[in-house]
Amino acid sequence: MGARAPRDQRKLPPGRHGIPADQVADDQRGRIIAAVVAAVGERGYADATVEDFTSRAGVSRKTFYQHFGNKQAAFLTAYDQVAERVVTAIRNAYSAHDDYVASARDALECTLRELAADPDAAMLGIVEVFAAGPEALRRRSEIIRKLTELITEQTRDLPQAAPGASFTAETIVGAVLEVLYNRVQRGEAGDLPDLLPDLLYCVIAPFLGHDRATEERAKAQHLPAS
């Protein structure tokens, strides 16, 4: 999902410290992005302020505006990092297997674990993106497109794949995101890994049928906790 949001941000020492300017800038930018994730995750996009970001990051308003034009620009950068972290994990899971079931199981498992480990990032990336304006929604749509293409490619050669496989994949992505939205909005991000068996059934059944999906759901219920 990029930018995690530790509560204790380590700042570079003030004054002359001999650290290259680009390293200082990277450190400041990273702290601001982490602060955005924490503030938006806790307060929501509408209520989070630039002052929230600067105080959490330990930087001045001047420093903030050296890196970001406004609150939304900082949010979009944080969102991109959060989303890329998840998409990369899913892409790696799909590329590790030729089998759709194994790919889907690993992709779901790593996604749910990643979101549960960082509830603020889950809130920012899944819930608060809807409050951040048209550009944020456009980027969300792009993520959905990427995930749809991954599933479509993985299921292309399945004997049961229907001509509308791409539409089916898009429907699966949308349904999973809706389930995650509801849980995260209720403050249940930490429990997301418990959804693995049922979500696995949902992403397998349209392509491999009820019987196979039920079998894999039962197996997922007995996976050891990671």
Phi and psi in degrees as a GROMACS rama.xvg file:
@    title "Ramachandran Plot"
@    xaxis  label "Phi"
@    yaxis  label "Psi"
@TYPE xy
-105.098  108.94  ALA-3
-93.0958  169.439  ARG-4
-126.624  76.4535  ALA-5
-65.2742  146.304  PRO-6
-70.1432  -37.3372  ARG-7
-99.7533  106.756  ASP-8
-88.9622  124.833  GLN-9
-84.0742  119.896  ARG-10
-95.8118  151.497  LYS-11
-67.4551  150.852  LEU-12
-64.1146  143.144  PRO-13
-72.1186  166.471  PRO-14
78.3505  -159.267  GLY-15
-77.9693  115.643  ARG-16
-126.739  -1.10024  HIS-17
73.4533  8.50228  GLY-18
-86.26  132.656  ILE-19
-55.7529  146.687  PRO-20
-59.7963  -37.5624  ALA-21
-68.0508  -33.2121  ASP-22
-69.1941  -39.0536  GLN-23
-60.719  -45.564  VAL-24
-63.34  -42.3092  ALA-25
-62.4297  -40.1459  ASP-26
-64.2462  -45.3043  ASP-27
-61.6936  -46.4784  GLN-28
-62.2128  -42.7821  ARG-29
-63.2842  -40.0197  GLY-30
-67.7958  -37.9326  ARG-31
-64.964  -44.9021  ILE-32
-62.3831  -42.7006  ILE-33
-62.442  -37.4313  ALA-34
-67.1401  -36.7419  ALA-35
-61.5828  -46.18  VAL-36
-58.9527  -46.7327  VAL-37
-65.5043  -46.2477  ALA-38
-67.5891  -45.5199  ALA-39
-67.8456  -38.5328  VAL-40
-61.7756  -35.7733  GLY-41
-88.2703  -40.8977  GLU-42
-106.009  -17.7281  ARG-43
90.0504  155.288  GLY-44
-62.9298  -43.481  TYR-45
-62.4434  -38.0121  ALA-46
-92.1083  -18.6081  ASP-47
-69.8965  142.757  ALA-48
-125.015  165.086  THR-49
-58.9351  -35.4526  VAL-50
-63.126  -36.4193  GLU-51
-59.8853  -43.7527  ASP-52
-65.6457  -46.0912  PHE-53
-69.4259  -38.8233  THR-54
-68.383  -39.6678  SER-55
-69.372  -36.9076  ARG-56
-82.4612  -16.33  ALA-57
71.488  38.5982  GLY-58
-128.145  164.269  VAL-59
-83.6825  164.915  SER-60
-60.3105  -38.2062  ARG-61
-59.7199  -43.4731  LYS-62
-64.42  -41.7087  THR-63
-56.824  -47.9833  PHE-64
-74.9755  -11.6369  TYR-65
-72.2222  -24.8831  GLN-66
-102.821  -33.3581  HIS-67
-136.25  139.328  PHE-68
-70.5237  -30.166  GLY-69
-166.144  -178.009  ASN-70
-59.0487  -43.7799  LYS-71
-64.7619  -39.5024  GLN-72
-60.6179  -39.9956  ALA-73
-66.4091  -41.4021  ALA-74
-60.494  -46.6094  PHE-75
-61.9734  -38.1254  LEU-76
-64.9677  -43.6742  THR-77
-63.2263  -42.3294  ALA-78
-61.2456  -44.7302  TYR-79
-58.2787  -41.0573  ASP-80
-69.2353  -42.6321  GLN-81
-62.2078  -47.3792  VAL-82
-65.3053  -40.983  ALA-83
-65.3457  -33.7313  GLU-84
-61.766  -43.3137  ARG-85
-72.009  -45.5476  VAL-86
-62.1922  -40.0616  VAL-87
-63.0814  -42.3232  THR-88
-63.3476  -41.0755  ALA-89
-67.8383  -43.8182  ILE-90
-60.8702  -40.8324  ARG-91
-63.7967  -39.0626  ASN-92
-64.1751  -42.7392  ALA-93
-69.9268  -34.6524  TYR-94
-75.696  -15.6416  SER-95
-81.7543  -11.085  ALA-96
-135.194  148.67  HIS-97
-91.7417  -17.3926  ASP-98
-89.849  128.47  ASP-99
-63.137  -39.5135  TYR-100
-63.3535  -47.7626  VAL-101
-62.7296  -40.2691  ALA-102
-63.6421  -47.2798  SER-103
-63.1367  -42.5488  ALA-104
-62.2853  -47.9383  ARG-105
-66.8644  -39.1434  ASP-106
-64.2486  -44.9038  ALA-107
-65.0582  -44.5346  LEU-108
-61.2205  -45.5466  GLU-109
-70.4777  -34.5277  CYS-110
-66.1288  -48.1401  THR-111
-63.5637  -39.6756  LEU-112
-66.9953  -40.8373  ARG-113
-63.4201  -45.4107  GLU-114
-67.7817  -39.7949  LEU-115
-65.3795  -31.8907  ALA-116
-75.0133  -16.5472  ALA-117
-140.048  75.1598  ASP-118
-58.7863  -33.8565  PRO-119
-64.3175  -43.092  ASP-120
-64.7949  -38.1501  ALA-121
-61.9243  -42.8762  ALA-122
-64.1733  -44.7378  MET-123
-63.3418  -48.4209  LEU-124
-78.7285  -24.9294  GLY-125
-108.374  -36.2628  ILE-126
-103.083  -56.189  VAL-127
-73.2551  -13.091  GLU-128
-59.5006  -27.8902  VAL-129
-71.1694  -18.8019  PHE-130
-95.6842  -3.42999  ALA-131
-99.1674  12.5145  ALA-132
98.4577  173.14  GLY-133
-58.82  -38.2329  PRO-134
-66.3909  -37.9625  GLU-135
-63.3393  -41.1138  ALA-136
-67.3812  -35.3327  LEU-137
-62.5859  -41.8229  ARG-138
-68.1487  -36.8699  ARG-139
-60.9092  -43.4039  ARG-140
-60.9184  -35.7537  SER-141
-66.3696  -37.1966  GLU-142
-64.4477  -43.5097  ILE-143
-60.1316  -40.367  ILE-144
-61.6173  -44.3328  ARG-145
-62.3891  -43.7016  LYS-146
-68.1758  -37.776  LEU-147
-61.5916  -42.6202  THR-148
-64.4984  -38.124  GLU-149
-60.9175  -47.0797  LEU-150
-68.4562  -41.1046  ILE-151
-60.745  -44.0716  THR-152
-64.0158  -40.1816  GLU-153
-70.095  -27.5816  GLN-154
-101.335  1.84873  THR-155
-57.3578  -38.4785  ARG-156
-98.2471  7.33491  ASP-157
-67.4648  137.141  LEU-158
-58.5397  -30.6285  PRO-159
-87.8171  -3.02508  GLN-160
-62.0158  129.773  ALA-161
-90.0812  163.279  ALA-162
-57.1381  -28.6522  PRO-163
-92.6195  35.1004  GLY-164
-60.3203  -37.5236  ALA-165
-65.1131  -40.8927  SER-166
-65.9264  -40.6004  PHE-167
-61.5606  -42.9625  THR-168
-62.6347  -42.3643  ALA-169
-63.1948  -37.9755  GLU-170
-64.7564  -41.0634  THR-171
-62.4555  -47.3759  ILE-172
-60.0155  -45.4757  VAL-173
-62.7407  -40.5741  GLY-174
-66.992  -43.2944  ALA-175
-62.888  -43.6869  VAL-176
-62.0669  -37.2776  LEU-177
-65.1238  -41.9204  GLU-178
-62.4094  -45.5673  VAL-179
-62.8179  -40.7731  LEU-180
-56.5085  -48.9887  TYR-181
-61.2416  -43.4942  ASN-182
-69.0883  -45.0806  ARG-183
-65.9271  -41.9029  VAL-184
-59.872  -32.8198  GLN-185
-82.742  2.44492  ARG-186
80.7086  24.4585  GLY-187
-108.598  27.1046  GLU-188
-58.7177  -36.5445  ALA-189
-64.2218  -19.0484  GLY-190
-96.9082  3.90118  ASP-191
-57.7491  -38.2808  LEU-192
-57.2363  -23.2809  PRO-193
-67.2458  -16.2599  ASP-194
-82.4081  -6.54643  LEU-195
-52.3882  -51.9953  LEU-196
-58.2265  -45.9878  PRO-197
-70.4107  -39.6002  ASP-198
-67.3481  -36.6966  LEU-199
-61.4837  -42.4959  LEU-200
-56.2084  -45.6429  TYR-201
-64.9525  -33.0557  CYS-202
-88.5503  -13.7885  VAL-203
-95.0929  -41.6036  ILE-204
-54.5539  -42.8473  ALA-205
-62.1089  -23.534  PRO-206
-105.002  -31.8981  PHE-207
-120.069  -0.835591  LEU-208
91.1957  165.465  GLY-209
-61.9605  -44.7637  HIS-210
-62.6541  -47.3657  ASP-211
-66.646  -40.6492  ARG-212
-63.9659  -38.783  ALA-213
-64.7779  -41.1189  THR-214
-61.0388  -45.6436  GLU-215
-70.7082  -32.774  GLU-216
-61.3609  -44.4947  ARG-217
-62.4609  -41.0795  ALA-218
-62.1466  -43.0584  LYS-219
-64.8922  -28.0909  ALA-220
-66.8937  -21.0296  GLN-221
-108.308  11.7153  HIS-222
-67.3311  140.408  LEU-223
-66.0819  145.964  PRO-224
-64.3698  137.596  ALA-225
